[in-house]
Amino acid sequence: MRILLTGGAGFIGSHTAVEMAQNGHEIVILDNYSNSDESVLERLEKIIGSPVIFEEGDIRDYDRLYEVMEKHHIEAVVHFAGLKAVGESCAMPIEYFDNNVAGTVTLLRAMKALNIKKLIFSSSATVYGVPQYLPLDEKHPLSSTNPYGRTKLHIEEILRDVAASDPEWSIVCLRYFNPIGAHASGLIGENPRGIPNNLLPYVARVANGQLKAVQVFGSDYETPDGTGVRDYIHVVDLAYGHVCAVNYSANHQGWVAINLGTGIGYSVLDIIRAYEKACGKPIAYQLVDRRPGDVAANWADPKLAKELLGWEAKLSLQDMCESSWKFQQSC
């Protein structure tokens, strides 16, 4: 299938590009390089072993989206492009709603005009808000504690309405938990611009001496060690989940939301200890106040992904940290 990856030069998008190409799909990457750079394309070509088709563009630009999808005869879209930092979204809600929600509506308009009706959406476990029970399954009530999560929730609602309006649409919302790690080659991984907002790239930069210490936001949660607990999933496992979702969409119509997680919760301190083992050195950290919008713990019930997609996570926490460290050394 010919697939457009919006935000395909980013962390999750680039790993998905590899998995898609290696599983027989033709990929076109569209990105505006807001949180990535051109070197990713060269690295992708080394891994895949063939040229990567790239188109620069912004998802809020209807004419550009239409042009790219028509030019490459796109059959399905995997939609990653979006701003994604919880803390930043609290300070910049207008920018988040403009890019994430308005951008998705623009993409849908272009897809509809070209009769492209297969969409895999990069959603998030933040749509569950403060957990009422654990593990989180897809029937859990939806809410959000921050603007970033609300953009994901609003987009899911829009996509559900779109699918209900036309039975030809096939839309899969993949609710990610916490992707970390890197490709086994060490060529691609998470390398955000500026100070990282996510835990693992911050830990990695402390490990290589770029940053002094990891800030651990909150040490008084009702968790085993007081720090936040999350379901961390290897980005390669997550990427393969998109291959399974595209294959599913080829034979199913309607809207569905599916968790992609391991079903295991790890604390921030668990991550730091695993990374210390991976890099062979101590990781300095500081316990600081809780961060606005964070919850104490969440982890997935991943049963539906196995039932509908035939997918389950295979790589361990240590695999995640070791692959991240390998990538960090090549940056």
N, C-alpha and C positions, 0 to 999 in steps of 0.2 A: 504494500500500500504506500502511496505517496503522502507523507506526513509533514505538516508544518509544526515546528517546535518554536513557539513564541518564548522569548527568554532562554533560548537554547544554548547560549554561550555561558550561562550562569552555572552555579554549583550543581544543582539537581538536573538542569536541562542538559548539560554537557555529558553527564554520566548516562542519561537516558538516550542521548544521541548515539553513544557507543552501543548500548544494548539493542536499540532499534536497528542500527546498521548490521550488527552481528546476527540479528534474527531475520534478515531478509527484507527489511523495509527501506524505502528510499526516503531520505530525510532532507528537509530544507530548514535551516536555522534563521530565525528573524530575531534580532536583538538591537538595542540602542546603546549597548555597552555602559549602561548606568552603574552596573556593579560587576563588570567583567572587562576583558580586553582582548585584543586581536590575537595574542599569543595562544589563547585557548584553541583557536581553529587549527593552528600548526600542530599543537599537541594531539588534538583529535585525529588529525590525518595520520599521524604516526601510529596511533593505536588502531585505527580502523584500516589503515593501509590503502586508502584511496582519498581523492579530493572530497572536501565537504562543501556543499552548496550553502552560501551565506548571503543573506540580504539584510542590510542595515535598515532599521525602521522602528517606529514607535507604535504601540498598539492603539494609541489615541488618534492615529492618522488613517482615516478611512480609505482615502485614495491609495495610499501606499499598501495597505493590507490587501485591498482588492487587486491591485496590480500584481503583487507577489503571488497571491493564491491563484489568480488566473494564469499567470505566466508559467507556473510550475505544475498546473493541473492537480492541485492539492485535493486529496480525498478525505483527509481527517486532520484535526488539529489537536495537539497536546499543548495546553495553555499554562505556561509557567510564569510568564511576564507579570511581575508585580512587586511592589515594595513590601518588605516583610519583617521589619524590626518592631517589636512590641513597644519598647520605650520611645523610639522615634515617632511611632504613630500617635502616641499620646501628646507629643509636642507639635505634630504636623498632621492633624486629622484631615484637613482640606486636601493636602497633596495626596494622601492615601486614598481618599474616596475618588479623587479625580483620576489617578493612575489606575487603581485596581478595579473600581466599579465602572466608572465611565469608559475606561479602556476596554473592559470586557464587553460592554454593550456595543461599542464600536466594532469590536471583533465579530460579535454575533450578527450585526447588521451586514457586514461584508460577507460572512459565511452564508447567510440566508440569500443574499443577492446572487451568489454563485452556486446555490443549491448544495452546499457542503454541510452535511448534517450529522457528522460524527465528531464529538468533542470529549476529550479527557481533560478535566479541570484539576489543577493543583490546589486542593483545599487544605484544611488544617484541623488538627484536633482542638485548636482554640475555639471552634464553633460549639464545643461542649460546655464552655464556661467553667464555673466552679463545679467539680464533679459531685453529683448526688450519690453516686456509687461507683465502685471500681471492681473489675476493669470496665472501661468504657466501651459499650457496644453501640451500634448505629441507631438503636432505638432510644438512646439517652436523650433527655430534653436538650434543646439547643438554646444557647445564649452566648454572650461574650463579655469579657471583663476589660476589653480595650478596643480602640478603633481598628487596629489591624484585624483582630478577630471578627469585628463587625463587618469589615469589607468582605471577608470570606463568607460570612453568613448571608449577607445580602446577595452576593453573587450566586450562592447555592439556591437561594429562593428564586432569583431571576431565571436560573437555568431550569429549575423545576417547572416554572410557569411556561417557559419556552417549549419544553418537552411535552407538557400537557396540551399546548396549543396546536401541535402538529405531530402526529404519530410517527412520522418518518425520522424524527430526531433520535439519536442515540447519545446520551450524555452520562458520563461516569465521573462523579466527584470523588477523588481519592483524598481521604482525610489522613494527611501525614501526621506522624508523631514527631520524633526528633531525629532527622537524618544527620549522620556524622560519618567520618571516614573519608576514604579516597579510593581511586582506581588502583588496582594492584601494581600497575606499571609505575606509579608515582608521578605520572605526567599531568594528571588533572586532580583537583581537589577543591576544598573550600578556601578561597583566598580573597576575602572581601577588601574593599577599599577602606583605608583609614583604620580606626580602632574597631575591632570586631564586636558585633552585637551578640553573636552566638557564642556559647561556651567553648566548644572544642577549638575553633581557630584561635581563640584567646589563650587557651591552655597551650596550644602549639607555639604561639609566639612568646610565651613565657619560657617554654622549654628551650627555644633557640636563642633566647637572650634579647629579643626585640622589645619585650615588655617585662616589667619588674615582678608583678605578682597578679594572680587571678583574683578578681573580686567575686566573692561568693555572696550573692544577694539573699540574705536571710539564713539564720542558723537556729531559729526557734520555731520552725514548723513542726507539726505533729507527724514527724517521719522518724525512721530509726536513728538517724544521726543529726536530725534537726535541719538538714539542708533539703532543698527541693528535689523531688523525685520525678523522673521522666522516663518515657519509653524511648530509648535511643536505638535507632535502626541504621544499619550500614547503608550508605547511599547507593551502593551497587545493588543490594536487595531491593531497595525502593525503586531504583531505575527499572529493574526487570519487571516490577509490578505494573509499570506503564505499558510494557510490551503485552503483558497478559490482558490489561484493560483494553488496549487497541484491538486485540484479537477477539475479546468479548464483544466489543461494540460492533464488530462486523456482522454479528449474528443475533444481536438483541436491539430492541428499540426501547425508548422510554428513558427515565431518569433513575439513577441509583447512586447512593453514597456508600463507599466502602473504606473501612479503616486499613491503613498500611502501618503496621507496627509489629513488635516482637511478642508483646504480651508480658514483658518483663520490665519492672521499674528499677532504675539505677539512680542513686543520689549524685549530687554534684561531687561529693568527696569520693564516691566510687569511681567516677570518671577520672578525677585527679590521680588517684592511686593506680588505676589501670594505665594511665598515660606515663606515670613515673616508671612503671615496669617496661613500657614500650620504648621509652627514650633512654632509660638507664640513668636517670638523674632525678633529684628531688624537684618538685614544682612548688614554688612559693605561692601562698594564697593568703588572703585577708578576708575575715568575716565582716560583712557590712550589712546595713539595713536592707530590708526587703525592697524589691523593685515594684513600683506601681503596676497593677494589672497581672501579676504572676499568681499562680495557684500553688498550693503545697505539693500536690502530687497528681499525676495522671499516667495511666498506661492503658494500652489497647486490649480489647478482646478482638483478636484477628480472625475469628472463625469464618466470618462471611467471605473474606478474601480467598480463603482456601476453598470454600464451597462454590463460589461463583467464578473465580478466576483460576483456581488450581494453583494459587500462589501462597508461599509462606517464607518467612525470613530464615536464612540459613547461616549467616555469618555472626560471629560472637563479638562481645564488647572488646575483647583483646584484638580481634581482627580489625575492628574499627579504629582503635588507637594506633596500632602498628602501621596500618595503611596511611593514616593521617600523618604520622611522623615521617614516613618515607616521602610523602609528598612535600611536607614542610622543608625537608632537607634539599629538595630540588628547586624550591621557589627562588 
